[in-house]
Amino acid sequence: MSTSDNDLQGIPVLSMLKEVSVNSANHTARSSTRHPPPPVPEKLSPGADFKVWELATRRYAGLFPAELQVDVVIGLLSNDSLAKIVDEDLPGEIEGLFHLLRRRLSGLHPAL
């Protein structure tokens, strides 16, 4: 059997690439359905457990690029929680923000 520029041992190269692409897409789709992303945490407001909110929020914020994580966490604060830190010099990185929140809001918890 001879091969041409478009064939590899009699099998069209384009067909092979399409099959690999389809198989890869199917694998990716199956993988993502088996491992859904963590749910969006409730906004932090006066109520339950700060540590639970922090754990859920860290997992969720980890889905975003580092430069957006502080904004994601701030977006998960209720107006009451945000009012308690609005006059603070907010850190530009997530660890510093969680440290500030823990210090200022440790008695606050996620809303139901």
C-alpha positions as CSV (number, residue, x, y, z in Angstrom):
1,M,0.0,0.0,0.0
2,S,1.4,3.4,-1.0
3,T,0.9,6.6,1.0
4,S,0.2,10.0,-0.3
5,D,0.4,13.4,1.4
6,N,-3.2,13.0,2.5
7,D,-3.1,9.3,3.5
8,L,-1.3,7.5,6.2
9,Q,-1.2,3.7,5.4
10,G,-4.4,4.1,3.4
11,I,-6.3,6.1,6.1
12,P,-7.0,9.7,5.3
13,V,-5.1,11.9,7.7
14,L,-8.0,14.4,7.8
15,S,-10.4,11.6,9.0
16,M,-7.9,10.6,11.7
17,L,-7.6,14.2,13.0
18,K,-11.4,14.6,13.0
19,E,-11.8,11.3,15.0
20,V,-9.1,12.4,17.5
21,S,-10.8,15.8,17.9
22,V,-14.3,14.2,18.4
23,N,-12.9,11.7,21.0
24,S,-11.1,14.5,22.8
25,A,-14.2,16.7,22.9
26,N,-16.3,13.7,24.2
27,H,-13.7,13.0,26.9
28,T,-13.6,16.6,28.0
29,A,-17.4,16.8,28.1
30,R,-17.6,13.6,30.2
31,S,-14.9,14.7,32.5
32,S,-16.5,18.1,33.2
33,T,-19.9,16.4,33.9
34,R,-18.3,14.1,36.5
35,H,-16.7,17.0,38.3
36,P,-19.0,20.0,38.5
37,P,-17.6,23.3,39.8
38,P,-18.2,24.2,43.4
39,P,-21.5,26.1,43.9
40,V,-21.5,29.9,44.4
41,P,-21.3,30.5,48.1
42,E,-24.0,32.5,49.9
43,K,-23.1,36.2,50.7
44,L,-21.5,36.7,54.1
45,S,-23.9,38.4,56.4
46,P,-24.7,38.3,60.1
47,G,-25.7,34.8,61.0
48,A,-23.9,31.4,61.0
49,D,-20.3,30.2,60.6
50,F,-17.5,32.4,59.1
51,K,-15.2,29.4,58.7
52,V,-17.7,27.5,56.6
53,W,-18.2,30.6,54.4
54,E,-14.4,31.1,54.0
55,L,-13.9,27.5,53.0
56,A,-16.6,27.6,50.3
57,T,-15.5,31.0,49.1
58,R,-11.9,30.0,48.8
59,R,-12.9,27.0,46.6
60,Y,-15.2,29.2,44.5
61,A,-12.7,32.0,44.1
62,G,-10.0,29.5,43.0
63,L,-12.0,29.1,39.8
64,F,-11.0,32.6,38.8
65,P,-7.6,34.1,37.8
66,A,-5.6,35.5,40.7
67,E,-6.1,39.1,39.6
68,L,-10.0,38.6,39.9
69,Q,-10.2,36.7,43.2
70,V,-10.3,39.7,45.5
71,D,-13.2,41.1,43.5
72,V,-15.0,37.8,43.6
73,V,-14.7,37.6,47.4
74,I,-15.8,41.2,47.9
75,G,-18.8,40.4,45.7
76,L,-19.7,37.6,48.1
77,L,-20.1,40.1,51.1
78,S,-23.6,41.3,52.1
79,N,-24.1,45.1,52.3
80,D,-23.9,44.7,56.2
81,S,-20.5,43.0,55.9
82,L,-19.2,45.3,53.3
83,A,-20.1,48.3,55.4
84,K,-17.8,47.0,58.2
85,I,-14.8,47.0,55.9
86,V,-15.5,49.9,53.5
87,D,-13.2,52.3,55.2
88,E,-10.3,49.7,55.4
89,D,-7.4,49.7,53.0
90,L,-8.3,46.6,51.1
91,P,-5.4,44.2,50.2
92,G,-4.8,43.4,46.6
93,E,-4.4,39.7,47.2
94,I,-6.8,37.1,48.5
95,E,-4.8,35.9,51.5
96,G,-4.6,39.5,52.9
97,L,-8.3,40.0,52.2
98,F,-9.3,36.8,54.1
99,H,-7.0,37.9,57.0
100,L,-8.8,41.3,57.1
101,L,-12.2,39.7,56.9
102,R,-11.4,37.2,59.6
103,R,-10.2,40.0,61.9
104,R,-13.2,42.3,61.2
105,L,-16.1,39.9,60.5
106,S,-15.4,36.7,62.4
107,G,-18.8,36.9,64.1
108,L,-20.6,37.1,60.7
109,H,-21.8,34.1,58.8
110,P,-23.5,33.2,55.4
111,A,-27.1,34.1,54.9
112,L,-29.5,31.2,54.4
